[in-house]
Amino acid sequence: MKTKKYLTLSDAKIIAAACEAEAIKGGKAVTIAIVDDGGHLVFLQRLDDAPLLSMEIAIGKAYTSAIGRRPSKFYMDRINSNEAAVLSLPGNLTCMEGGEPVMIDGECVGAVGVSGVTGAEDAFIARAGISVLKS
């Protein structure tokens, strides 16, 4: 049997705190969603003044990254390259930048989705949170 690493609630809180710090430093009102490797919600935090819709979008970005094992931007880029077949993929994917997988020793243990500002800014905040866990 293979031993499997997994994302704990404690890990999620560490990631979320780092995401929050990065967002506050930049004056960004965002929602941070953290999911396990199956895309199931582990932690959700909406900062003050973050749009209500950002909660659903952040969860979707995290889910997409977890089950796809890659940044959610991957799917957005495929669509923008006229690969319309991506739109027929199963799983209610959120094909927007801002979802980043949490990879430990080459394995996906979960993902972070951030929503509330531009996709590039959302992704930057997500990666900042993940980098603290990996340190």
MIVOZA-564414 format. One record per residue: chain; residue number from 1; x, y, z of N, C-alpha, C, O in turn. Coordinates in Angstrom, 1 decimal, always signed. Layout:
residues N
+------+-----+--------+---------+--------+---------+----------+--------+--------+---------+--------+--------+---------+--------+
| unit | pos | n_east | n_north |   n_up | ca_east | ca_north |  ca_up | c_east | c_north |   c_up | o_east | o_north |   o_up |
+------+-----+--------+---------+--------+---------+----------+--------+--------+---------+--------+--------+---------+--------+
|    A | NUM |      X |       Y |      Z |       X |        Y |      Z |      X |       Y |      Z |      X |       Y |      Z |
...
+------+-----+--------+---------+--------+---------+----------+--------+--------+---------+--------+--------+---------+--------+
***
This chain:
residues 135
+------+-----+--------+---------+--------+---------+----------+--------+--------+---------+--------+--------+---------+--------+
| unit | pos | n_east | n_north |   n_up | ca_east | ca_north |  ca_up | c_east | c_north |   c_up | o_east | o_north |   o_up |
+------+-----+--------+---------+--------+---------+----------+--------+--------+---------+--------+--------+---------+--------+
|    A |   1 |   +0.8 |    -1.2 |   +0.0 |    +0.0 |     +0.0 |   +0.0 |   +0.9 |    +1.2 |   +0.0 |   +1.9 |    +1.3 |   +0.6 |
|    A |   2 |   +0.4 |    +2.2 |   -0.7 |    +1.1 |     +3.5 |   -0.8 |   +0.7 |    +4.4 |   +0.4 |   -0.5 |    +4.4 |   +0.8 |
|    A |   3 |   +1.6 |    +5.1 |   +0.9 |    +1.3 |     +6.1 |   +2.0 |   +0.9 |    +7.4 |   +1.3 |   +1.6 |    +7.9 |   +0.4 |
|    A |   4 |   -0.2 |    +8.0 |   +1.7 |    -0.7 |     +9.2 |   +1.1 |   -0.6 |   +10.4 |   +2.0 |   -1.1 |   +10.3 |   +3.2 |
|    A |   5 |   -0.1 |   +11.5 |   +1.5 |    -0.1 |    +12.7 |   +2.3 |   -1.4 |   +13.4 |   +2.0 |   -2.0 |   +13.2 |   +1.0 |
|    A |   6 |   -1.8 |   +14.2 |   +3.0 |    -3.1 |    +14.9 |   +2.9 |   -3.0 |   +16.3 |   +3.6 |   -2.2 |   +16.5 |   +4.4 |
|    A |   7 |   -3.9 |   +17.1 |   +3.2 |    -4.0 |    +18.5 |   +3.7 |   -4.8 |   +18.5 |   +4.9 |   -6.0 |   +18.0 |   +4.9 |
|    A |   8 |   -4.3 |   +18.9 |   +6.1 |    -5.0 |    +19.0 |   +7.3 |   -5.7 |   +20.4 |   +7.5 |   -5.4 |   +21.3 |   +6.7 |
|    A |   9 |   -6.6 |   +20.5 |   +8.4 |    -7.2 |    +21.8 |   +8.7 |   -6.1 |   +22.8 |   +9.2 |   -6.2 |   +23.9 |   +8.9 |
|    A |  10 |   -5.2 |   +22.3 |   +9.9 |    -4.1 |    +23.1 |  +10.4 |   -3.3 |   +23.7 |   +9.2 |   -2.9 |   +24.8 |   +9.2 |
|    A |  11 |   -3.0 |   +22.8 |   +8.3 |    -2.3 |    +23.2 |   +7.0 |   -3.1 |   +24.3 |   +6.3 |   -2.6 |   +25.3 |   +5.9 |
|    A |  12 |   -4.4 |   +24.1 |   +6.2 |    -5.3 |    +25.0 |   +5.5 |   -5.3 |   +26.4 |   +6.2 |   -5.3 |   +27.4 |   +5.5 |
|    A |  13 |   -5.3 |   +26.4 |   +7.5 |    -5.2 |    +27.6 |   +8.3 |   -3.9 |   +28.4 |   +8.1 |   -3.9 |   +29.6 |   +8.0 |
|    A |  14 |   -2.8 |   +27.6 |   +7.9 |    -1.5 |    +28.3 |   +7.7 |   -1.5 |   +28.9 |   +6.3 |   -1.1 |   +30.1 |   +6.1 |
|    A |  15 |   -2.1 |   +28.2 |   +5.3 |    -2.1 |    +28.7 |   +4.0 |   -3.0 |   +30.0 |   +3.9 |   -2.7 |   +31.0 |   +3.4 |
|    A |  16 |   -4.2 |   +29.8 |   +4.6 |    -5.2 |    +31.0 |   +4.6 |   -4.6 |   +32.2 |   +5.2 |   -4.8 |   +33.3 |   +4.7 |
|    A |  17 |   -3.9 |   +32.0 |   +6.3 |    -3.3 |    +33.2 |   +7.0 |   -2.3 |   +33.9 |   +6.1 |   -2.2 |   +35.1 |   +6.1 |
|    A |  18 |   -1.5 |   +33.1 |   +5.4 |    -0.5 |    +33.7 |   +4.5 |   -1.2 |   +34.4 |   +3.3 |   -0.8 |   +35.5 |   +2.9 |
|    A |  19 |   -2.3 |   +33.8 |   +2.8 |    -3.0 |    +34.4 |   +1.7 |   -3.7 |   +35.7 |   +2.2 |   -3.6 |   +36.8 |   +1.5 |
|    A |  20 |   -4.2 |   +35.7 |   +3.4 |    -4.8 |    +36.9 |   +4.0 |   -3.8 |   +38.0 |   +4.2 |   -4.1 |   +39.1 |   +3.8 |
|    A |  21 |   -2.6 |   +37.7 |   +4.7 |    -1.6 |    +38.7 |   +4.9 |   -1.2 |   +39.3 |   +3.6 |   -1.0 |   +40.5 |   +3.5 |
|    A |  22 |   -1.0 |   +38.5 |   +2.5 |    -0.7 |    +39.0 |   +1.2 |   -1.8 |   +39.9 |   +0.7 |   -1.5 |   +41.0 |   +0.1 |
|    A |  23 |   -3.0 |   +39.5 |   +0.8 |    -4.1 |    +40.3 |   +0.3 |   -4.2 |   +41.6 |   +1.0 |   -4.4 |   +42.7 |   +0.4 |
|    A |  24 |   -4.1 |   +41.6 |   +2.3 |    -4.2 |    +42.8 |   +3.1 |   -3.0 |   +43.7 |   +2.8 |   -3.2 |   +45.0 |   +2.7 |
|    A |  25 |   -1.8 |   +43.2 |   +2.6 |    -0.7 |    +44.0 |   +2.3 |   -0.9 |   +44.7 |   +1.0 |   -0.5 |   +45.9 |   +0.8 |
|    A |  26 |   -1.6 |   +44.1 |   +0.0 |    -1.9 |    +44.7 |   -1.2 |   -3.2 |   +45.5 |   -1.3 |   -3.6 |   +46.0 |   -2.3 |
|    A |  27 |   -3.9 |   +45.5 |   -0.1 |    -5.2 |    +46.2 |   -0.1 |   -6.3 |   +45.5 |   -0.9 |   -7.2 |   +46.2 |   -1.5 |
|    A |  28 |   -6.3 |   +44.2 |   -1.0 |    -7.2 |    +43.4 |   -1.8 |   -8.2 |   +42.7 |   -1.0 |   -7.9 |   +42.0 |   +0.0 |
|    A |  29 |   -9.5 |   +42.9 |   -1.3 |   -10.6 |    +42.2 |   -0.6 |  -11.0 |   +41.0 |   -1.4 |  -11.6 |   +41.1 |   -2.5 |
|    A |  30 |  -10.6 |   +39.8 |   -0.9 |   -10.8 |    +38.6 |   -1.6 |  -11.4 |   +37.5 |   -0.7 |  -11.5 |   +37.6 |   +0.5 |
|    A |  31 |  -11.8 |   +36.4 |   -1.3 |   -12.2 |    +35.2 |   -0.6 |  -11.2 |   +34.2 |   -0.9 |  -10.7 |   +34.1 |   -2.0 |
|    A |  32 |  -10.9 |   +33.4 |   +0.1 |    -9.9 |    +32.3 |   +0.0 |  -10.6 |   +31.0 |   +0.3 |  -11.2 |   +30.8 |   +1.3 |
|    A |  33 |  -10.5 |   +30.1 |   -0.7 |   -11.0 |    +28.7 |   -0.5 |   -9.9 |   +27.7 |   -0.6 |   -9.1 |   +27.8 |   -1.4 |
|    A |  34 |  -10.0 |   +26.8 |   +0.3 |    -9.0 |    +25.7 |   +0.3 |   -9.7 |   +24.4 |   +0.3 |  -10.6 |   +24.1 |   +1.2 |
|    A |  35 |   -9.3 |   +23.5 |   -0.6 |   -10.0 |    +22.2 |   -0.7 |   -8.9 |   +21.1 |   -0.6 |   -7.7 |   +21.3 |   -0.7 |
|    A |  36 |   -9.4 |   +19.9 |   -0.4 |    -8.6 |    +18.7 |   -0.3 |   -8.3 |   +18.2 |   -1.7 |   -8.7 |   +18.8 |   -2.7 |
|    A |  37 |   -7.6 |   +17.1 |   -1.9 |    -7.3 |    +16.6 |   -3.2 |   -8.4 |   +16.1 |   -4.0 |   -8.3 |   +16.0 |   -5.2 |
|    A |  38 |   -9.6 |   +15.9 |   -3.4 |   -10.8 |    +15.6 |   -4.1 |  -11.7 |   +16.8 |   -4.4 |  -12.8 |   +16.6 |   -5.0 |
|    A |  39 |  -11.2 |   +18.0 |   -4.1 |   -12.0 |    +19.2 |   -4.4 |  -13.0 |   +19.5 |   -3.3 |  -13.8 |   +20.4 |   -3.5 |
|    A |  40 |  -12.9 |   +18.8 |   -2.1 |   -13.9 |    +19.1 |   -1.1 |  -13.4 |   +20.2 |   -0.2 |  -12.3 |   +20.3 |   +0.2 |
|    A |  41 |  -14.3 |   +21.1 |   +0.1 |   -14.0 |    +22.3 |   +0.9 |  -13.5 |   +22.0 |   +2.3 |  -14.1 |   +21.2 |   +3.0 |
|    A |  42 |  -12.3 |   +22.5 |   +2.6 |   -11.7 |    +22.4 |   +3.9 |  -11.8 |   +23.7 |   +4.7 |  -12.0 |   +23.7 |   +5.9 |
|    A |  43 |  -11.6 |   +24.8 |   +4.0 |   -11.6 |    +26.1 |   +4.7 |  -12.0 |   +27.2 |   +3.7 |  -11.7 |   +27.2 |   +2.5 |
|    A |  44 |  -12.8 |   +28.1 |   +4.2 |   -13.3 |    +29.3 |   +3.4 |  -13.3 |   +30.5 |   +4.3 |  -13.7 |   +30.5 |   +5.4 |
|    A |  45 |  -12.7 |   +31.6 |   +3.7 |   -12.6 |    +32.8 |   +4.4 |  -12.9 |   +34.0 |   +3.4 |  -12.2 |   +34.1 |   +2.4 |
|    A |  46 |  -13.9 |   +34.8 |   +3.7 |   -14.1 |    +36.0 |   +2.9 |  -13.7 |   +37.2 |   +3.7 |  -14.2 |   +37.5 |   +4.8 |
|    A |  47 |  -12.7 |   +37.9 |   +3.1 |   -12.3 |    +39.2 |   +3.8 |  -13.3 |   +40.2 |   +3.7 |  -14.2 |   +40.2 |   +2.8 |
|    A |  48 |  -13.3 |   +41.2 |   +4.6 |   -14.2 |    +42.3 |   +4.6 |  -14.2 |   +43.0 |   +3.2 |  -13.2 |   +43.2 |   +2.6 |
|    A |  49 |  -15.4 |   +43.3 |   +2.8 |   -15.6 |    +44.0 |   +1.5 |  -15.4 |   +43.1 |   +0.3 |  -15.5 |   +43.6 |   -0.9 |
|    A |  50 |  -15.1 |   +41.8 |   +0.4 |   -14.9 |    +41.0 |   -0.8 |  -16.3 |   +40.7 |   -1.3 |  -17.3 |   +40.6 |   -0.6 |
|    A |  51 |  -16.5 |   +40.7 |   -2.6 |   -17.8 |    +40.5 |   -3.2 |  -18.4 |   +39.1 |   -2.8 |  -17.7 |   +38.2 |   -2.6 |
|    A |  52 |  -19.7 |   +39.1 |   -2.6 |   -20.4 |    +37.9 |   -2.2 |  -20.1 |   +36.8 |   -3.2 |  -19.9 |   +35.6 |   -2.9 |
|    A |  53 |  -20.2 |   +37.1 |   -4.5 |   -20.0 |    +36.1 |   -5.6 |  -18.6 |   +35.5 |   -5.5 |  -18.4 |   +34.4 |   -6.0 |
|    A |  54 |  -17.6 |   +36.2 |   -4.9 |   -16.3 |    +35.7 |   -4.8 |  -16.2 |   +34.4 |   -4.1 |  -15.2 |   +33.6 |   -4.3 |
|    A |  55 |  -17.1 |   +34.1 |   -3.2 |   -17.1 |    +32.9 |   -2.4 |  -17.3 |   +31.7 |   -3.3 |  -16.5 |   +30.7 |   -3.3 |
|    A |  56 |  -18.3 |   +31.7 |   -4.2 |   -18.5 |    +30.6 |   -5.1 |  -17.4 |   +30.5 |   -6.1 |  -17.0 |   +29.4 |   -6.5 |
|    A |  57 |  -16.9 |   +31.6 |   -6.6 |   -15.8 |    +31.6 |   -7.6 |  -14.6 |   +31.0 |   -7.0 |  -13.9 |   +30.2 |   -7.6 |
|    A |  58 |  -14.2 |   +31.4 |   -5.8 |   -13.0 |    +30.9 |   -5.1 |  -13.1 |   +29.4 |   -4.9 |  -12.1 |   +28.6 |   -5.2 |
|    A |  59 |  -14.2 |   +28.9 |   -4.5 |   -14.4 |    +27.5 |   -4.3 |  -14.3 |   +26.7 |   -5.6 |  -13.7 |   +25.7 |   -5.7 |
|    A |  60 |  -14.9 |   +27.3 |   -6.7 |   -14.8 |    +26.7 |   -8.0 |  -13.4 |   +26.6 |   -8.5 |  -13.0 |   +25.6 |   -9.1 |
|    A |  61 |  -12.6 |   +27.7 |   -8.3 |   -11.2 |    +27.7 |   -8.8 |  -10.4 |   +26.7 |   -8.0 |   -9.6 |   +26.0 |   -8.6 |
|    A |  62 |  -10.6 |   +26.6 |   -6.7 |    -9.9 |    +25.6 |   -5.9 |  -10.3 |   +24.2 |   -6.4 |   -9.4 |   +23.3 |   -6.6 |
|    A |  63 |  -11.5 |   +23.9 |   -6.5 |   -12.0 |    +22.6 |   -7.0 |  -11.4 |   +22.2 |   -8.3 |  -10.9 |   +21.1 |   -8.5 |
|    A |  64 |  -11.4 |   +23.1 |   -9.3 |   -10.8 |    +22.9 |  -10.6 |   -9.4 |   +22.6 |  -10.5 |   -8.9 |   +21.6 |  -11.2 |
|    A |  65 |   -8.6 |   +23.3 |   -9.7 |    -7.2 |    +23.0 |   -9.6 |   -6.9 |   +21.7 |   -8.9 |   -6.0 |   +21.0 |   -9.3 |
|    A |  66 |   -7.7 |   +21.3 |   -7.9 |    -7.5 |    +20.1 |   -7.2 |   -7.8 |   +18.9 |   -8.1 |   -7.0 |   +17.9 |   -8.2 |
|    A |  67 |   -8.9 |   +18.9 |   -8.8 |    -9.2 |    +17.7 |   -9.6 |   -8.5 |   +17.6 |  -10.9 |   -8.3 |   +16.6 |  -11.4 |
|    A |  68 |   -8.0 |   +18.8 |  -11.3 |    -7.2 |    +18.8 |  -12.5 |   -5.7 |   +18.7 |  -12.3 |   -4.9 |   +18.5 |  -13.2 |
|    A |  69 |   -5.3 |   +18.9 |  -11.0 |    -3.9 |    +18.8 |  -10.6 |   -3.0 |   +19.8 |  -11.3 |   -1.9 |   +19.6 |  -11.6 |
|    A |  70 |   -3.6 |   +21.0 |  -11.6 |    -2.9 |    +22.1 |  -12.2 |   -3.6 |   +23.4 |  -12.0 |   -4.8 |   +23.4 |  -11.5 |
|    A |  71 |   -3.0 |   +24.5 |  -12.2 |    -3.7 |    +25.8 |  -12.0 |   -4.9 |   +25.9 |  -12.9 |   -5.0 |   +25.4 |  -14.0 |
|    A |  72 |   -5.9 |   +26.5 |  -12.3 |    -7.2 |    +26.7 |  -13.1 |   -7.0 |   +27.5 |  -14.4 |   -7.8 |   +27.4 |  -15.3 |
|    A |  73 |   -5.9 |   +28.3 |  -14.4 |    -5.6 |    +29.1 |  -15.6 |   -5.3 |   +28.2 |  -16.8 |   -5.5 |   +28.6 |  -17.9 |
|    A |  74 |   -4.9 |   +27.0 |  -16.6 |    -4.6 |    +26.0 |  -17.6 |   -5.8 |   +25.9 |  -18.5 |   -5.7 |   +26.0 |  -19.8 |
|    A |  75 |   -7.0 |   +25.8 |  -17.9 |    -8.3 |    +25.6 |  -18.7 |   -8.7 |   +26.9 |  -19.4 |   -9.2 |   +26.9 |  -20.5 |
|    A |  76 |   -8.5 |   +28.0 |  -18.7 |    -8.8 |    +29.3 |  -19.3 |   -7.9 |   +29.6 |  -20.5 |   -8.4 |   +30.0 |  -21.6 |
|    A |  77 |   -6.6 |   +29.2 |  -20.4 |    -5.7 |    +29.4 |  -21.6 |   -6.2 |   +28.5 |  -22.7 |   -6.1 |   +29.0 |  -23.9 |
|    A |  78 |   -6.6 |   +27.3 |  -22.5 |    -7.1 |    +26.4 |  -23.6 |   -8.3 |   +27.0 |  -24.3 |   -8.4 |   +27.0 |  -25.5 |
|    A |  79 |   -9.2 |   +27.5 |  -23.5 |   -10.4 |    +28.2 |  -24.1 |  -10.0 |   +29.4 |  -24.9 |  -10.5 |   +29.6 |  -26.0 |
|    A |  80 |   -9.1 |   +30.2 |  -24.4 |    -8.7 |    +31.4 |  -25.1 |   -7.9 |   +31.0 |  -26.3 |   -7.7 |   +31.9 |  -27.2 |
|    A |  81 |   -7.4 |   +29.8 |  -26.4 |    -6.7 |    +29.3 |  -27.6 |   -7.6 |   +28.6 |  -28.6 |   -7.2 |   +27.9 |  -29.5 |
|    A |  82 |   -8.9 |   +28.9 |  -28.4 |   -10.0 |    +28.3 |  -29.2 |  -10.1 |   +26.8 |  -29.1 |  -10.5 |   +26.1 |  -30.1 |
|    A |  83 |   -9.7 |   +26.2 |  -28.0 |    -9.9 |    +24.8 |  -27.8 |  -11.3 |   +24.6 |  -27.2 |  -11.4 |   +24.3 |  -26.0 |
|    A |  84 |  -12.3 |   +24.7 |  -28.0 |   -13.7 |    +24.7 |  -27.5 |  -14.0 |   +23.4 |  -26.7 |  -14.9 |   +23.3 |  -25.9 |
|    A |  85 |  -13.3 |   +22.3 |  -27.0 |   -13.6 |    +21.0 |  -26.4 |  -13.5 |   +21.1 |  -24.9 |  -14.1 |   +20.3 |  -24.2 |
|    A |  86 |  -12.7 |   +22.0 |  -24.4 |   -12.5 |    +22.2 |  -22.9 |  -13.9 |   +22.5 |  -22.3 |  -14.1 |   +22.1 |  -21.2 |
|    A |  87 |  -14.7 |   +23.2 |  -23.0 |   -16.0 |    +23.5 |  -22.5 |  -16.9 |   +22.3 |  -22.2 |  -17.9 |   +22.4 |  -21.5 |
|    A |  88 |  -16.6 |   +21.2 |  -22.8 |   -17.4 |    +20.0 |  -22.7 |  -16.8 |   +19.1 |  -21.6 |  -17.4 |   +18.0 |  -21.4 |
|    A |  89 |  -15.7 |   +19.4 |  -20.9 |   -15.2 |    +18.6 |  -19.9 |  -16.2 |   +18.5 |  -18.7 |  -16.9 |   +19.4 |  -18.4 |
|    A |  90 |  -16.3 |   +17.3 |  -18.1 |   -17.2 |    +17.1 |  -17.0 |  -16.7 |   +17.8 |  -15.7 |  -15.5 |   +18.1 |  -15.6 |
|    A |  91 |  -17.5 |   +18.0 |  -14.8 |   -17.1 |    +18.4 |  -13.4 |  -17.3 |   +19.8 |  -13.0 |  -16.8 |   +20.3 |  -12.0 |
|    A |  92 |  -18.1 |   +20.6 |  -13.8 |   -18.4 |    +22.0 |  -13.4 |  -17.1 |   +22.8 |  -13.1 |  -17.0 |   +23.4 |  -12.1 |
|    A |  93 |  -16.2 |   +22.7 |  -14.1 |   -14.9 |    +23.4 |  -13.9 |  -15.1 |   +24.9 |  -13.9 |  -15.9 |   +25.5 |  -14.7 |
|    A |  94 |  -14.3 |   +25.7 |  -13.2 |   -14.2 |    +27.1 |  -13.2 |  -13.0 |   +27.5 |  -13.9 |  -11.9 |   +27.5 |  -13.3 |
|    A |  95 |  -13.1 |   +27.9 |  -15.2 |   -12.0 |    +28.1 |  -16.0 |  -11.5 |   +29.5 |  -16.0 |  -11.6 |   +30.3 |  -17.0 |
|    A |  96 |  -11.1 |   +29.9 |  -14.8 |   -10.6 |    +31.3 |  -14.5 |   -9.3 |   +31.2 |  -13.7 |   -9.1 |   +30.3 |  -13.0 |
|    A |  97 |   -8.4 |   +32.2 |  -13.9 |    -7.2 |    +32.2 |  -13.2 |   -7.4 |   +32.5 |  -11.7 |   -8.3 |   +33.3 |  -11.4 |
|    A |  98 |   -6.7 |   +31.8 |  -10.9 |    -6.8 |    +32.1 |   -9.4 |   -6.9 |   +30.8 |   -8.6 |   -6.9 |   +30.9 |   -7.4 |
|    A |  99 |   -6.9 |   +29.7 |   -9.2 |    -6.8 |    +28.4 |   -8.5 |   -5.5 |   +27.8 |   -8.7 |   -4.9 |   +27.7 |   -9.8 |
|    A | 100 |   -4.9 |   +27.4 |   -7.6 |    -3.5 |    +26.8 |   -7.6 |   -3.5 |   +25.5 |   -6.8 |   -3.9 |   +25.5 |   -5.7 |
|    A | 101 |   -2.9 |   +24.4 |   -7.4 |    -2.8 |    +23.2 |   -6.7 |   -1.7 |   +23.2 |   -5.6 |   -0.7 |   +24.0 |   -5.7 |
|    A | 102 |   -1.9 |   +22.5 |   -4.5 |    -0.9 |    +22.4 |   -3.5 |   -0.2 |   +21.0 |   -3.7 |   -0.8 |   +20.0 |   -3.5 |
|    A | 103 |   +1.0 |   +21.1 |   -4.2 |    +1.8 |    +19.9 |   -4.6 |   +2.9 |   +19.7 |   -3.5 |   +3.7 |   +20.6 |   -3.2 |
|    A | 104 |   +2.9 |   +18.5 |   -3.0 |    +3.9 |    +18.1 |   -2.0 |   +4.5 |   +16.8 |   -2.5 |   +3.9 |   +15.8 |   -2.7 |
|    A | 105 |   +5.8 |   +16.9 |   -2.7 |    +6.6 |    +15.7 |   -3.2 |   +6.0 |   +15.2 |   -4.5 |   +5.9 |   +14.0 |   -4.7 |
|    A | 106 |   +5.6 |   +16.1 |   -5.4 |    +5.0 |    +15.7 |   -6.7 |   +3.6 |   +15.2 |   -6.7 |   +3.0 |   +14.8 |   -7.7 |
|    A | 107 |   +2.9 |   +15.3 |   -5.5 |    +1.5 |    +14.8 |   -5.4 |   +0.6 |   +16.0 |   -5.0 |   +1.0 |   +16.8 |   -4.2 |
|    A | 108 |   -0.5 |   +16.0 |   -5.6 |    -1.5 |    +17.0 |   -5.2 |   -2.2 |   +16.6 |   -3.9 |   -2.8 |   +15.6 |   -3.9 |
|    A | 109 |   -2.1 |   +17.5 |   -2.9 |    -2.8 |    +17.2 |   -1.7 |   -4.0 |   +18.1 |   -1.5 |   -4.8 |   +18.0 |   -0.5 |
|    A | 110 |   -4.2 |   +19.1 |   -2.4 |    -5.4 |    +20.0 |   -2.3 |   -5.1 |   +21.2 |   -3.3 |   -4.3 |   +21.1 |   -4.1 |
|    A | 111 |   -5.9 |   +22.2 |   -3.0 |    -5.7 |    +23.4 |   -3.9 |   -6.3 |   +24.6 |   -3.1 |   -7.1 |   +24.5 |   -2.2 |
|    A | 112 |   -5.8 |   +25.8 |   -3.6 |    -6.3 |    +27.1 |   -3.1 |   -6.9 |   +27.8 |   -4.2 |   -6.4 |   +27.9 |   -5.3 |
|    A | 113 |   -8.1 |   +28.4 |   -4.0 |    -8.7 |    +29.3 |   -4.9 |   -8.9 |   +30.6 |   -4.3 |   -9.4 |   +30.7 |   -3.1 |
|    A | 114 |   -8.6 |   +31.7 |   -5.0 |    -8.8 |    +33.0 |   -4.5 |   -9.6 |   +33.8 |   -5.5 |   -9.4 |   +33.6 |   -6.7 |
|    A | 115 |  -10.5 |   +34.6 |   -5.1 |   -11.3 |    +35.4 |   -6.0 |  -11.6 |   +36.8 |   -5.3 |  -11.8 |   +36.9 |   -4.1 |
|    A | 116 |  -11.7 |   +37.8 |   -6.2 |   -12.1 |    +39.1 |   -5.7 |  -11.4 |   +40.3 |   -6.4 |  -11.9 |   +41.4 |   -6.4 |
|    A | 117 |  -10.2 |   +39.9 |   -7.0 |    -9.5 |    +41.0 |   -7.8 |   -9.3 |   +40.4 |   -9.2 |  -10.0 |   +39.5 |   -9.7 |
|    A | 118 |   -8.2 |   +40.8 |   -9.9 |    -8.0 |    +40.2 |  -11.2 |   -7.5 |   +38.7 |  -11.0 |   -7.0 |   +38.4 |  -10.0 |
|    A | 119 |   -7.6 |   +38.0 |  -12.1 |    -7.1 |    +36.6 |  -12.0 |   -5.7 |   +36.5 |  -11.6 |   -5.3 |   +35.6 |  -10.8 |
|    A | 120 |   -4.8 |   +37.3 |  -12.2 |    -3.4 |    +37.3 |  -11.9 |   -3.1 |   +37.6 |  -10.5 |   -2.3 |   +37.0 |   -9.8 |
|    A | 121 |   -3.9 |   +38.6 |   -9.9 |    -3.7 |    +38.9 |   -8.5 |   -4.2 |   +37.8 |   -7.6 |   -3.6 |   +37.5 |   -6.6 |
|    A | 122 |   -5.3 |   +37.2 |   -8.0 |    -5.9 |    +36.1 |   -7.2 |   -4.8 |   +35.0 |   -7.2 |   -4.6 |   +34.4 |   -6.1 |
|    A | 123 |   -4.3 |   +34.6 |   -8.3 |    -3.3 |    +33.5 |   -8.4 |   -2.0 |   +33.9 |   -7.6 |   -1.5 |   +33.0 |   -6.9 |
|    A | 124 |   -1.6 |   +35.1 |   -7.6 |    -0.4 |    +35.5 |   -6.8 |   -0.7 |   +35.3 |   -5.3 |   +0.2 |   +34.8 |   -4.6 |
|    A | 125 |   -1.9 |   +35.7 |   -4.9 |    -2.2 |    +35.6 |   -3.5 |   -2.3 |   +34.1 |   -3.1 |   -1.8 |   +33.7 |   -2.0 |
|    A | 126 |   -2.9 |   +33.2 |   -4.0 |    -2.9 |    +31.8 |   -3.7 |   -1.5 |   +31.2 |   -3.6 |   -1.3 |   +30.4 |   -2.7 |
|    A | 127 |   -0.7 |   +31.6 |   -4.5 |    +0.7 |    +31.0 |   -4.5 |   +1.5 |   +31.5 |   -3.3 |   +2.3 |   +30.7 |   -2.7 |
|    A | 128 |   +1.2 |   +32.7 |   -2.8 |    +1.9 |    +33.2 |   -1.6 |   +1.5 |   +32.4 |   -0.4 |   +2.3 |   +32.1 |   +0.4 |
|    A | 129 |   +0.2 |   +32.0 |   -0.3 |    -0.2 |    +31.1 |   +0.8 |   +0.4 |   +29.7 |   +0.7 |   +0.9 |   +29.2 |   +1.7 |
|    A | 130 |   +0.4 |   +29.2 |   -0.5 |    +1.0 |    +27.8 |   -0.7 |   +2.5 |   +27.8 |   -0.4 |   +3.0 |   +26.8 |   +0.2 |
|    A | 131 |   +3.2 |   +28.9 |   -0.7 |    +4.6 |    +28.9 |   -0.5 |   +5.0 |   +28.8 |   +1.0 |   +6.1 |   +28.3 |   +1.3 |
|    A | 132 |   +4.2 |   +29.3 |   +1.8 |    +4.4 |    +29.3 |   +3.3 |   +4.4 |   +27.9 |   +3.8 |   +5.2 |   +27.4 |   +4.6 |
|    A | 133 |   +3.4 |   +27.1 |   +3.3 |    +3.2 |    +25.7 |   +3.7 |   +4.5 |   +24.9 |   +3.3 |   +4.9 |   +24.0 |   +4.0 |
|    A | 134 |   +5.0 |   +25.2 |   +2.1 |    +6.1 |    +24.4 |   +1.6 |   +7.4 |   +24.8 |   +2.2 |   +8.4 |   +24.1 |   +2.0 |
|    A | 135 |   +7.5 |   +25.9 |   +2.9 |    +8.8 |    +26.3 |   +3.5 |   +9.2 |   +25.5 |   +4.6 |  +10.3 |   +25.7 |   +5.2 |
+------+-----+--------+---------+--------+---------+----------+--------+--------+---------+--------+--------+---------+--------+
***
